[in-house]
């Protein structure tokens, strides 16, 4: 069993921003179970807040797993349970949209899984380089992946912010999963689009060098506020601390963490 409290150093920060009246973002920090997550709710009349909390509360009920595959399986089952709960609430309220994005970091031993739906993101900083692990589930990114539009066209596409996947909006939620090995000093950043609308990847990379993840998160939220903070903003940063020899294949996690589709 991993002792996650000693392996990871975590920071988190959230803010309502300068435009919205309510913070509809939620986040989760549970290193003892190997779970970190952010969720960005959508829907009026407190529905967005309810949606993100429902998903985060479901994930928070996961206890420390015995294996990576168990952790991934539990994560998926909790998301499906939250999805069903949100659909039930939506029906009770006359069909109002009650949905949320979610981006989740799972870790077990020396491996990670990124699980997400929507446009909340996960980045990894390794060897002073930043890479986006997740792919935005938006109309523009879907068309770009299909080769229908170019990267330049995607930047100004009318539907670039239209989300194509979310939790709580369909009977069977669509999740995407990426797995890999963790290297010493890896830093993972999980954030809502309230951050990435105002802050560039290079600035996230620069902030990741702060003495602690908590300071890094505070810096990123402050930078967002300085630039207008047109949406709620939430960021969670996780730094792997233990020194070890990385797994032989740095790109593919073992079957135990892959677990199911």
Buried (B, 14 or more C-beta within 10 A) or exposed (E): EBEBEEBBBBBBBBBBBBEBEEBBBBBBBBBEBBBBBBBBBBBEEEBBBBBBBBBBBBBBEBEBBEBBBBBBBBBBEBBBBBBEBBBEBBEEBEEEBBBBBBBBBBBBBBBBBBBBBBBBBBBBBBEEEBEBBBBBBBBBBBBBEEEEBEEEEBEEBEEBEEBBBBBBBEEEBEBEBBBBBBBEBBBBBBBBBBBBBBBEBEBBBBBBEBEEBBBBBBBBBBBBBEEEBBBBBBBBBBBBEEEEEEBEEEEBBBEBBBBEE
